């Protein structure tokens, strides 16, 4: 006997890891493969880029973002290269499970608010592969994304991110320090 879908609480799944690890590829495959799973659409105060797909983000000005943040409207938020990014709180009327594709710091914030969230950490096999993936991203989009070169130059993964030959680690509890 399964759960009653009308009373089941949606699961929040956090897909987290460094840029270039493959979070977006995994997220797209998961959402395309299961109509009971919705991908959260982050908010940002940055300007829309020419290569942004129409549903990449909810684009707002900084004042609107800050007002939503101050009302508790984000599960997590961060400032990156002078722009604000945040994951809105889930829509309580949507029965689907929610997939969040966010960075590691955002994952920590979500777990502080939702300790029952399922967290999946995605990592590239090694530093060389991670830098290579970001370099491809920089070469493909450098004209539209001036911050990419700076981002690529700062790729250093803490040794605590190391996984024993696996590119995915799963957390089910908030992590403090190194992943388990």
C-alpha positions as CSV (number, residue, x, y, z in Angstrom):
1,X,0.0,0.0,0.0
2,X,1.5,3.3,-1.1
3,X,1.2,6.8,0.3
4,X,-1.9,8.9,-0.4
5,X,-0.6,11.4,-3.0
6,X,-3.0,14.1,-1.6
7,X,-1.4,14.0,1.9
8,X,2.2,13.1,1.0
9,X,4.7,15.9,1.7
10,X,6.8,16.7,-1.4
11,X,10.4,15.7,-1.1
12,X,13.1,18.4,-1.6
13,X,16.1,17.1,-3.4
14,X,19.3,19.2,-3.4
15,X,21.7,18.6,-6.3
16,X,24.8,20.4,-5.2
17,X,28.4,20.7,-6.3
18,X,30.9,23.0,-8.0
19,X,30.3,24.7,-11.3
20,X,31.2,22.4,-14.2
21,X,30.5,19.2,-12.2
22,X,27.5,18.3,-14.3
23,X,24.6,19.3,-12.1
24,X,22.6,20.8,-14.9
25,X,22.9,17.8,-17.1
26,X,21.8,15.5,-14.3
27,X,18.9,17.8,-13.3
28,X,17.6,18.0,-16.9
29,X,17.6,14.2,-17.2
30,X,15.8,13.7,-13.9
31,X,13.1,16.3,-14.6
32,X,12.6,15.1,-18.2
33,X,12.3,11.5,-16.9
34,X,9.7,12.1,-14.1
35,X,6.7,14.4,-14.3
36,X,6.3,14.1,-10.6
37,X,9.6,16.1,-10.2
38,X,9.8,19.9,-10.7
39,X,13.0,21.9,-11.1
40,X,13.2,25.0,-8.9
41,X,13.7,28.2,-10.9
42,X,16.1,30.5,-9.1
43,X,15.8,34.2,-8.8
44,X,18.7,36.6,-9.7
45,X,19.4,40.3,-9.7
46,X,21.8,40.0,-12.6
47,X,21.0,41.2,-16.1
48,X,19.7,38.7,-18.6
49,X,22.5,37.4,-20.9
50,X,22.0,37.0,-24.6
51,X,22.4,33.2,-24.2
52,X,20.0,32.8,-21.3
53,X,17.0,30.5,-22.1
54,X,13.7,32.1,-21.3
55,X,13.1,30.1,-18.1
56,X,16.8,30.2,-16.9
57,X,15.9,32.5,-13.9
58,X,13.3,34.8,-12.6
59,X,15.1,38.1,-13.3
60,X,14.4,40.9,-10.9
61,X,16.1,44.1,-9.8
62,X,18.2,44.1,-6.6
63,X,15.5,45.9,-4.5
64,X,12.9,43.3,-5.4
65,X,15.2,40.4,-4.6
66,X,16.2,42.0,-1.3
67,X,12.5,42.5,-0.3
68,X,11.7,38.9,-1.1
69,X,14.8,37.7,0.9
70,X,13.8,39.9,3.9
71,X,10.3,38.3,3.9
72,X,11.9,34.9,4.1
73,X,11.0,34.0,0.5
74,X,14.2,32.0,-0.2
75,X,15.4,28.7,1.0
76,X,18.9,29.9,0.3
77,X,20.6,32.9,-1.3
78,X,24.0,34.1,-2.2
79,X,25.9,36.9,-3.8
80,X,28.2,36.1,-6.6
81,X,30.2,38.6,-8.7
82,X,28.0,41.4,-7.3
83,X,24.7,39.8,-8.2
84,X,22.2,38.0,-5.9
85,X,21.0,34.5,-6.6
86,X,18.4,32.6,-4.6
87,X,16.1,29.6,-4.5
88,X,12.5,30.5,-3.7
89,X,10.6,28.6,-1.0
90,X,8.5,25.8,-2.4
91,X,5.0,26.4,-3.6
92,X,2.8,24.6,-1.1
93,X,0.1,24.0,-3.7
94,X,2.4,22.0,-6.0
95,X,2.4,18.3,-5.1
96,X,5.5,17.5,-7.1
97,X,8.8,16.7,-5.5
98,X,11.2,19.7,-5.9
99,X,14.8,19.5,-7.3
100,X,17.2,22.3,-6.5
101,X,20.3,22.7,-8.6
102,X,22.6,24.8,-6.4
103,X,26.1,25.3,-5.2
104,X,27.6,23.8,-2.0
105,X,27.0,26.9,0.1
106,X,23.4,27.0,-1.0
107,X,23.0,23.3,-0.1
108,X,24.2,24.0,3.4
109,X,21.6,26.8,3.8
110,X,18.8,24.6,2.5
111,X,19.7,21.9,5.0
112,X,19.6,24.4,7.9
113,X,16.0,25.2,6.9
114,X,14.9,21.7,5.7
115,X,16.9,19.0,7.6
116,X,14.9,16.3,5.9
117,X,15.9,17.3,2.4
118,X,17.8,14.7,0.3
119,X,21.2,16.0,-0.7
120,X,23.2,14.7,-3.6
121,X,26.7,16.0,-4.1
122,X,28.0,15.9,-7.7
123,X,31.7,16.3,-8.5
124,X,33.9,16.0,-11.6
125,X,36.3,13.0,-11.4
126,X,39.3,15.2,-10.8
127,X,40.5,18.8,-10.8
128,X,41.8,18.6,-14.4
129,X,38.4,17.5,-15.7
130,X,36.6,20.2,-13.7
131,X,38.9,22.9,-15.0
132,X,38.6,21.5,-18.5
133,X,34.8,21.7,-18.3
134,X,34.9,25.2,-17.1
135,X,37.4,26.2,-19.8
136,X,35.0,24.9,-22.5
137,X,32.2,27.0,-20.9
138,X,34.5,30.0,-20.9
139,X,35.5,29.6,-24.6
140,X,31.9,29.0,-25.6
141,X,30.5,32.1,-23.8
142,X,33.3,34.5,-22.8
143,X,31.8,37.3,-24.8
144,X,28.6,37.2,-22.9
145,X,30.0,36.2,-19.5
146,X,33.0,38.3,-18.5
147,X,33.1,36.7,-15.0
148,X,33.7,33.2,-16.4
149,X,37.5,33.7,-16.8
150,X,37.8,34.8,-13.2
151,X,35.6,31.8,-12.1
152,X,37.8,29.4,-14.0
153,X,41.0,30.8,-12.4
154,X,39.6,30.2,-8.9
155,X,38.8,26.5,-9.3
156,X,40.3,24.9,-6.2
157,X,38.4,22.1,-4.6
158,X,39.0,21.5,-0.9
159,X,40.6,18.1,-0.2
160,X,37.5,17.3,1.9
161,X,35.5,17.1,-1.3
162,X,37.4,14.0,-2.4
163,X,35.3,11.0,-3.1
164,X,36.7,7.5,-3.2
165,X,36.6,7.0,-6.9
166,X,33.0,7.9,-7.2
167,X,31.7,11.2,-8.8
168,X,28.6,11.3,-6.6
169,X,28.3,11.4,-2.8
170,X,24.9,11.4,-1.0
171,X,24.2,13.3,2.2
172,X,21.0,12.9,4.1
173,X,22.0,15.0,7.1
174,X,23.4,18.5,7.2
175,X,27.2,18.5,6.6
176,X,29.6,20.4,8.7
177,X,33.1,20.4,7.3
178,X,33.7,17.5,5.0
179,X,31.1,15.4,3.2
180,X,30.4,11.9,4.4
